[in-house]
Amino acid sequence: MPEFDYEHLSPGAKRQISALALKRGWSIEQALEAVGIEFIAMGGPALMGRPKGKLYQLAPNEAHQIENKKP
């Protein structure tokens, strides 16, 4: 598993991680681990990089023809 590097985070992300660590009395490593666990628990990997799929109706006129043929 690739290592997560705190130094490569944006300044805003560093600020939020630091605030979480200070609030809970944790080290930066503990705060990063907590954020990572929460990310996985909330389904983050399944949502990353996957745009929502488009829905297409196959044979749209076919459904209307079937309904019209019913007695």
ChimeraX attribute file (.defattr): number of C-alpha atoms within 10 A of each C-alpha:
attribute: neighborCount
match mode: 1-to-1
recipient: residues
	/A:1	3
	/A:2	4
	/A:3	5
	/A:4	12
	/A:5	9
	/A:6	13
	/A:7	8
	/A:8	9
	/A:9	12
	/A:10	9
	/A:11	10
	/A:12	9
	/A:13	12
	/A:14	16
	/A:15	12
	/A:16	12
	/A:17	22
	/A:18	16
	/A:19	15
	/A:20	19
	/A:21	18
	/A:22	13
	/A:23	10
	/A:24	10
	/A:25	11
	/A:26	15
	/A:27	14
	/A:28	17
	/A:29	14
	/A:30	15
	/A:31	21
	/A:32	20
	/A:33	13
	/A:34	15
	/A:35	14
	/A:36	14
	/A:37	12
	/A:38	12
	/A:39	12
	/A:40	11
	/A:41	10
	/A:42	11
	/A:43	10
	/A:44	13
	/A:45	11
	/A:46	9
	/A:47	10
	/A:48	8
	/A:49	8
	/A:50	8
	/A:51	7
	/A:52	7
	/A:53	6
	/A:54	5
	/A:55	6
	/A:56	7
	/A:57	6
	/A:58	8
	/A:59	8
	/A:60	9
	/A:61	9
	/A:62	9
	/A:63	10
	/A:64	10
	/A:65	10
	/A:66	9
	/A:67	9
	/A:68	8
	/A:69	7
	/A:70	6
	/A:71	4
